[in-house]
Amino acid sequence: MNLLVMGAAGGTGAHLVAQALAAGHHVTALARHPERITTRHERLRVLRADALDRATIDAALPGHTAVLSALGATTRARTEVYSQGTANLRRSMTAAGVRRLVCLSSGALDPGTGTPPAQRLVTRLIIQPLHRHAYADMRRMEDDLATADHLDWTVVRAPMLTDGPHTGTYRYTHDEDHPLDKPTKISRADLADFVLDHLDDQAVFRSRVAISY
């Protein structure tokens, strides 16, 4: 495939790029600071782009099979990087005729009934208030995507992310009536593994996926 990775200089973005190249895909890596992407490969193109500047996305997007968004807020201040950044991706994708979009979100938005009570309490009283601006913007992004019937979108809600190894072993569900039992953490490498392994999986199209070890 010809894959476009937005936020490619971040932790998960770097894994998406590396694993996509290892799988034989062609990759366009977009980042506000492309100099931070040190990988070099004949199937890799690195470009400077800003998710909040649609013109930079418009210039890069035509000809791609799918868009993988690893956008993330770098501070706890108010942000629109998830909602507006993804809205810009959506508009550019529509103009370019690209349908497949995968975005990353957080399992802390709505801890399911499979989450232990103590963990739900910590999430509600500490984690959510601490990251309230990012989570509010993630929710806006998710709500906007829910109306995007013209896209084959997937939102992956991850728990705590780690720099652990790439194992290829994890649990996931896209059935909101049957949430994951005791979601804890997942490595960025395995989060990238899931995204790339399910690009063609129509079962997760237009759905929110919860993932964890």
Salt bridges, closest charged atoms under 4 A:
GLU35 OE2 - HIS33 ND1 3.44
GLU35 OE1 - ARG48 NH2 3.83
ASP58 OD1 - ARG54 NE 3.20
ASP110 OD2 - ARG139 NH1 3.20
ASP110 OD2 - ARG157 NH2 3.06
ASP137 OD1 - ARG140 NH2 2.90
GLU142 OE1 - ARG157 NH2 2.71
GLU142 OE1 - ARG208 NE 2.61
ASP152 OD1 - ARG99 NH2 3.21
ASP152 OD1 - ARG206 NH2 2.85
ASP163 OD1 - ARG188 NH1 2.83
ASP175 OD2 - HIS178 ND1 2.79
GLU176 OE2 - ARG208 NH1 3.87
ASP193 OD2 - HIS166 NE2 2.68
ASP201 OD2 - HIS198 NE2 3.99
